[in-house]
Amino acid sequence: MNIEQLVAGMTPEIFTNLQTAVETGKWANGETLSDEQKDNALQAVMLYQAKIAKTNEHMTIGENGEMVHKSKSELRRELSEESEIFRTKL
């Protein structure tokens, strides 16, 4: 199986599990990732982001394989454009 087949066969659930494992250093069952597992899981997450997710979110891998960096003003603009969830007076 080549890398393209591997990434194409990943479901969003597998991607989320790998992403969480990379972020926390542990599998969902609490077992710690080995260094090799961390490296492989991180590569799979980055490939999925670039080839499948095609997201433009800050600190992800874009379609061109480059890391997406956004300025503070871009991030503020994006956050201010999102609708409010809840507002109350105190």
Residue pairs with C-beta under 8 A, 6 or more apart in sequence:
3 47
4 51
6 44
6 47
7 44
7 47
7 48
7 51
7 52
8 51
8 52
10 18
10 44
10 48
10 52
15 45
15 48
15 52
15 53
17 27
17 28
18 41
18 44
18 45
18 48
19 45
20 28
21 27
21 28
21 33
21 37
21 41
22 33
22 38
22 41
22 42
22 45
25 32
25 33
25 38
26 32
26 33
27 33
33 41
46 61
47 61
49 55
49 60
49 61
49 62
50 61
50 62
50 63
50 64
50 65
51 63
53 60
54 62
54 63
55 62
55 68
56 62
56 68
57 68
58 68
58 69
58 70
58 75
59 67
59 68
59 69
60 67
60 68
61 67
61 68
62 68
70 78
